[in-house]
Amino acid sequence: MKLLRIAIGSLVVTLLAVSPVSAHTELVSSNPAEGTVLPAAPAEVVLTFTEPPLLEGSAIAVTSDNGASASPAPLTVVGSELHAPWPTDITSGNITIDWRAVADDGHVVTGAITFTIGQTTIPSPMAASADLGDSNTDSSSKTPWLGLGIVLVVGILLAGLLARKNK
């Protein structure tokens, strides 16, 4: 019975330790926002995350439906926001902003935001997007829960084995 208590205590400590490590940055909001129609091009792109992204490795690419494409620079980080100046050569059309952000733990998340400048047609979420040049991406929000679930199942199995051994 003492071993069972130790195993359960160890499991609780492990679960508490794993939870913060598994958390990754996520996009909270964007300006321009997804699906909006703007009368004119914005001054900048602002992406707000759950935690500050690293500047190194983060990227933003802007593409319009007429083929214009730009990677605005320089990017800046202010708190949990990633800022990029708006490219002056993209002034209208259905726009896709492809982004990549790197969390302080090195985890890379990607996404795309679509909106329209000067038109009333909303771009398709499946619009062609610019390549940000990184194949090591994972924007899955279930990743932290997968690790937590594995730890939980292993802990339950260990507790069951220890309980049987003590019978």
Legacy VTK file of the C-alpha trace (Angstrom):
# vtk DataFile Version 3.0
C-alpha trace
ASCII
DATASET POLYDATA
POINTS 167 float
0.000 0.000 0.000
2.913 2.339 0.753
4.297 1.761 -2.750
0.916 2.615 -4.240
0.881 5.949 -2.387
4.411 6.692 -3.588
3.444 5.844 -7.182
0.347 8.062 -7.063
2.325 10.903 -5.469
4.994 10.597 -8.160
2.318 10.636 -10.848
0.774 13.832 -9.458
4.171 15.552 -9.289
4.969 14.430 -12.853
1.640 15.714 -14.180
2.161 19.080 -12.529
5.671 19.345 -13.946
4.713 18.275 -17.493
1.751 20.632 -17.924
3.640 23.962 -18.218
6.383 22.445 -20.361
3.831 21.149 -22.864
2.206 24.540 -23.406
3.119 26.283 -26.657
2.414 29.734 -27.956
-0.832 30.179 -29.864
-2.215 33.030 -31.934
-4.794 34.984 -29.924
-5.688 37.720 -32.413
-4.516 39.556 -35.493
-4.789 43.003 -36.957
-6.061 42.877 -39.672
-8.465 40.229 -38.412
-9.461 37.104 -40.321
-12.195 37.760 -42.913
-12.324 41.545 -42.595
-12.780 43.944 -45.508
-10.614 47.061 -45.285
-11.056 50.183 -47.420
-7.270 50.665 -47.604
-4.092 48.794 -46.715
-3.188 48.815 -43.021
-0.012 50.485 -41.749
1.245 47.248 -40.214
0.439 43.634 -39.376
0.141 42.821 -35.657
-0.121 39.209 -34.469
-0.840 38.682 -30.766
0.202 35.390 -29.127
-0.333 33.730 -25.749
3.348 34.307 -24.954
6.084 36.436 -26.515
7.452 34.878 -29.727
11.161 34.866 -30.503
12.188 37.244 -33.253
14.711 34.768 -34.663
12.881 32.230 -36.807
9.570 34.120 -36.884
8.340 35.294 -40.285
5.452 37.004 -42.054
4.681 36.816 -45.785
1.946 38.834 -47.500
0.422 37.649 -50.796
-2.405 39.134 -52.862
-4.627 37.342 -55.360
-3.053 39.365 -58.194
0.310 37.703 -57.584
2.047 40.400 -55.554
4.068 38.950 -52.697
6.280 40.448 -49.998
7.983 39.532 -46.745
7.842 42.741 -44.742
10.853 43.683 -42.646
11.974 44.419 -40.085
9.834 42.350 -37.738
9.654 43.526 -34.138
8.370 41.946 -30.940
6.519 44.084 -28.412
5.366 42.022 -25.434
3.393 39.116 -26.888
2.919 40.842 -30.249
4.787 40.313 -33.505
4.758 43.486 -35.655
5.584 43.916 -39.359
5.264 47.022 -41.523
2.771 46.708 -44.370
4.471 46.229 -47.791
3.771 49.361 -49.845
3.438 47.472 -53.143
0.350 45.523 -51.970
-2.589 47.935 -51.914
-5.708 45.933 -52.800
-7.188 42.514 -53.405
-7.773 39.322 -51.527
-4.838 39.093 -49.139
-3.243 36.150 -47.340
-0.830 36.700 -44.483
1.185 33.550 -43.813
2.994 33.611 -40.496
5.436 31.544 -38.515
6.226 32.163 -34.844
8.830 30.513 -32.646
8.112 30.047 -28.937
10.868 30.416 -26.344
11.032 26.610 -26.092
11.820 26.427 -29.835
8.377 25.131 -30.835
7.297 26.494 -34.229
3.663 27.331 -34.992
2.296 28.531 -38.323
-0.927 29.870 -39.700
-2.592 32.072 -42.276
-4.980 35.009 -42.105
-7.091 36.038 -45.084
-8.888 39.328 -45.606
-9.703 41.815 -48.370
-8.502 45.328 -49.153
-10.790 47.524 -51.251
-13.178 44.790 -52.423
-16.270 43.045 -51.127
-15.283 39.465 -51.942
-13.828 37.557 -49.011
-10.832 35.354 -49.874
-11.049 31.615 -49.557
-9.252 30.119 -46.534
-7.757 27.646 -49.016
-6.039 30.430 -50.988
-2.516 29.708 -52.146
-0.046 30.745 -49.498
3.580 31.844 -49.580
6.258 29.382 -48.493
7.890 30.409 -45.245
10.624 27.838 -45.691
10.251 25.644 -42.596
9.085 22.061 -42.692
9.366 21.599 -38.911
6.000 23.059 -37.976
3.167 21.933 -35.761
0.178 24.145 -35.186
-1.814 21.410 -33.477
-3.441 22.561 -30.260
-3.828 18.957 -29.064
-0.062 18.349 -28.802
0.167 19.298 -25.091
-2.766 17.033 -24.271
-1.213 14.062 -26.065
1.883 14.158 -23.841
-0.246 14.640 -20.756
-2.455 11.690 -21.739
0.534 9.409 -22.279
1.961 10.294 -18.860
-1.439 9.688 -17.264
-1.900 6.257 -18.890
1.626 5.138 -17.943
1.056 6.312 -14.360
-2.242 4.432 -14.075
-0.645 1.259 -15.454
2.232 1.547 -12.969
-0.169 2.096 -10.081
-2.184 -0.960 -11.158
0.916 -3.125 -11.361
2.080 -1.999 -7.923
-1.367 -2.658 -6.461
-1.384 -6.207 -7.849
2.099 -6.841 -6.512
1.016 -5.793 -2.995
-1.969 -8.224 -2.919
LINES 1 168
167 0 1 2 3 4 5 6 7 8 9 10 11 12 13 14 15 16 17 18 19 20 21 22 23 24 25 26 27 28 29 30 31 32 33 34 35 36 37 38 39 40 41 42 43 44 45 46 47 48 49 50 51 52 53 54 55 56 57 58 59 60 61 62 63 64 65 66 67 68 69 70 71 72 73 74 75 76 77 78 79 80 81 82 83 84 85 86 87 88 89 90 91 92 93 94 95 96 97 98 99 100 101 102 103 104 105 106 107 108 109 110 111 112 113 114 115 116 117 118 119 120 121 122 123 124 125 126 127 128 129 130 131 132 133 134 135 136 137 138 139 140 141 142 143 144 145 146 147 148 149 150 151 152 153 154 155 156 157 158 159 160 161 162 163 164 165 166
